Structure formats: structure tokens, C-alpha cells
């Protein structure tokens, strides 16, 4: 009587396939990939990835628009337009 062991799936094709896509993508878009990675890291660090920034206590300090102008921060529309 012979016993057979389950064979682990060959993941080398998946790894090779992912590498064949990732490397050319990195070579074509290094700046974009870096910016996206930094943005995701900042969102995770500040906790705004899953919840909006409006729920944070410091939102009113950095927000701009009519409420900020009414509060006396007249420069916020200018700095907001420059940051977009």
C-alpha cells in the first residue's frame, strides 16, 4: 500500500507573473508609485485612510473656505488654491 502526500501548489508561476508586471511598471512609473506609497503611508499614520479628515480635531485649523474666512483666516483660499 502506498500513501500519497498532498502536493503544494506551484506558486513560482504566480511569483514570476507578478514580477513580470511589477518590474516594468516600476521602471516606467517610479515617481508615481513613490507618491502613491507616501500618500498611503501618511493616510495610515494620520488615521484618515478609513475615516474622513473631517472627524479629526485639527480639521478646523487646516480647512479652508467660507467658514475659515468668516473666522478671520483670509489667506486660506489662497493657500488652498495653491495646494491643489
Steps between C-alpha positions, in 0.01 A plus 500: 500500500636838405406828654504823310574834646311805389710704265537870573388720214775645288508871580805572287278584203302750706818655637656517156181649357483766771866581453458528123234766558652680802851558368403665169236703682760627750740584217230700321339674798743530792390850602129419489543177696709681761244781538214251538698304760580817697136613487382163627759509779387849606135392492577199718712711738233768544211256507322655202520193277179350636333803656469848361718785612187693602478289816841615623535780753759685291278513191368848578859627525594390149165522319436784263193658347225730622505384865874560520469846344219585742730392785757757384736272309485695173806331350350150496338527153836611357699223663228248417506598133877463493492156661267346243 
